Amino acid sequence: MFKNKSYIGISFIILIFGIYAVPKIVDRIKNGEVVKGNRLDNVGERKSSADANLLTIGKAPKFELTNQDNVTVSNETYKGKVYVLEFFFTTCPSICPKMNLSMLEIEKTFFGNPNFGIVSITIDPAHDTPQVLKDHAKLLGVKSSTWNFLTGDKSTIMDLSNKGFNLYAGENAKVSGGFEHSGLFALIDKEGNIRCRKDEFGNPILYYDGLDKKGVRDIQQDIKILLEE
C-alpha cells in the first residue's frame, strides 16, 4: 500500500514538472536558445575579447619608396597583408642589430605566409642605397620575398617617421652613427590600420618594443590574431 502511494506521489511530481518545464523547453528550442550555456557562451566571449584587446589606432600613413631591388614599394603593396614596420639604418652601431635579430625571429615565425610582410625603412638614405640595402639583407640572411628594405628622399622619410607614424628619428652628430631613432615596431592590419594591444592598466601601447623579448612575443601573438581575421 505504501509502495502504491509512493508511486502515485512520484507520478504526481513528474506530471507537475512536465506541465511547468516542457513549455519552457519548447520555447527555448523555438528561439534557438537551447545550445546556449555558460561554457559555450564563454567560448564566444573569449574569442571576442582576444579581438577586442587589439585596438585600432588609425590609418597608417601612405608611403612610396624604393626597395633593395630598385622596385617601387608602397603601402598599397601590402594591401590585404598584415605587416610590421620599422625605421633603422645599416651602419647603426647601437640598437639596430638587436632590432634586426627581432625582425629575423618574426620572419622565421611567419615565413612562407603570403599574407604577412615586413617593412624596414632607412633613415640614412644618402648611404643606404638599394644596393647597400640588398647587401645588408643578404648579410642578415633574409629569406622572405615580402620583407622590403626601403630608401628614398630623406625629408620624406623623416616626415613619415616623425609625423606619420610618430616614431622618433633624427640626426645627431653627438651620437655614434650620427642618427638616433626609436626601437619600436608598428603593426599594420590587412585594411591598413595601425593596431596595438593594451598594457596591464588598459592603456594602448601604440607600438611594440623591438628590443625586448616580451615586445617581440606580444607582436607575434597579435600578428597571429590579425592573420586569422
Secondary structure, DSSP 8 states (H G I E B T S, - for coil): -HHHHHHHHHHHHHHHHHHHHHHHHHHHHHTT-TT--HHHHHHHHHHHHHHHTSEEEEE----EEE-TTS-EEEGGGGTTSEEEEEEE-TT-SSSHHHHHHHHHHHHHHHTT-TTEEEEEEES-TTT--HHHHHHHHHHHT---TTEEEEB--HHHHHHIIIIIS---EEE-TTSTTSEEE--EEEEE-TTSEEEE-B-TTS-B--SEETTSHHHHHHHHHHHHHHHH-
